[in-house]
Amino acid sequence: MFESKIDGHRLILSRTSGQTCLYTRHNNDCTRQYLELNEITLDDIILDGEVAATDERGLVDDHGALFSA
């Protein structure tokens, strides 16, 4: 198994009763920083993952682009 290394922002996404909340691994609320993640239609879920910036070709962009957005 191979998993490529992606530099990004690790987040925990929780969605219950239509309400989305995003937290960092240090439990800081960052829901307002990633408003596009409010569009997730699944409900009653918890996701643990990495948010990464991509360029116009869909390739992972540099880490700086993620935090400058």
C-alpha positions as CSV (number, residue, x, y, z in Angstrom):
1,M,0.0,0.0,0.0
2,F,1.3,3.5,-0.9
3,E,-0.1,6.8,0.4
4,S,1.4,10.0,-1.0
5,K,2.4,12.7,1.5
6,I,0.2,15.7,1.3
7,D,1.0,18.8,3.2
8,G,-2.1,20.5,4.4
9,H,-4.2,21.3,7.5
10,R,-5.4,18.3,9.5
11,L,-9.0,18.7,10.6
12,I,-11.8,16.8,12.3
13,L,-15.2,17.5,10.7
14,S,-18.3,16.7,12.7
15,R,-21.8,17.0,11.1
16,T,-24.9,16.4,13.2
17,S,-28.5,17.6,12.4
18,G,-27.2,19.7,9.5
19,Q,-24.7,21.6,11.6
20,T,-21.0,21.3,10.4
21,C,-18.1,21.9,12.8
22,L,-14.4,21.8,12.0
23,Y,-11.7,21.5,14.6
24,T,-7.9,21.3,14.5
25,R,-6.1,18.5,16.3
26,H,-5.7,21.0,19.2
27,N,-9.5,21.5,19.4
28,N,-9.4,25.0,17.9
29,D,-12.7,25.8,16.0
30,C,-11.9,26.6,12.4
31,T,-15.4,26.2,10.9
32,R,-15.4,29.7,9.3
33,Q,-12.0,29.1,7.6
34,Y,-13.4,26.4,5.3
35,L,-17.0,27.4,4.4
36,E,-17.0,25.1,1.3
37,L,-17.0,22.1,3.7
38,N,-20.4,23.2,5.0
39,E,-21.7,21.9,1.6
40,I,-21.2,18.2,2.7
41,T,-24.6,16.5,2.5
42,L,-23.9,13.5,4.7
43,D,-25.2,13.8,8.3
44,D,-24.3,12.3,11.6
45,I,-20.7,11.7,10.6
46,I,-17.2,12.5,11.9
47,L,-14.3,12.7,9.4
48,D,-10.6,13.0,10.3
49,G,-8.5,14.1,7.3
50,E,-6.2,16.6,5.6
51,V,-7.4,19.7,3.8
52,A,-5.0,20.5,0.9
53,A,-4.9,23.2,-1.7
54,T,-4.8,22.1,-5.4
55,D,-3.9,24.0,-8.5
56,E,-6.1,24.3,-11.6
57,R,-5.0,20.9,-12.8
58,G,-6.1,19.2,-9.5
59,L,-2.5,18.7,-8.4
60,V,-1.6,19.4,-4.8
61,D,-0.3,22.9,-4.5
62,D,2.3,24.1,-2.0
63,H,1.5,24.3,1.7
64,G,1.7,28.1,1.7
65,A,-1.2,28.4,-0.7
66,L,-3.5,26.7,1.8
67,F,-2.8,29.2,4.5
68,S,-2.9,32.3,2.3
69,A,-6.4,31.6,1.1
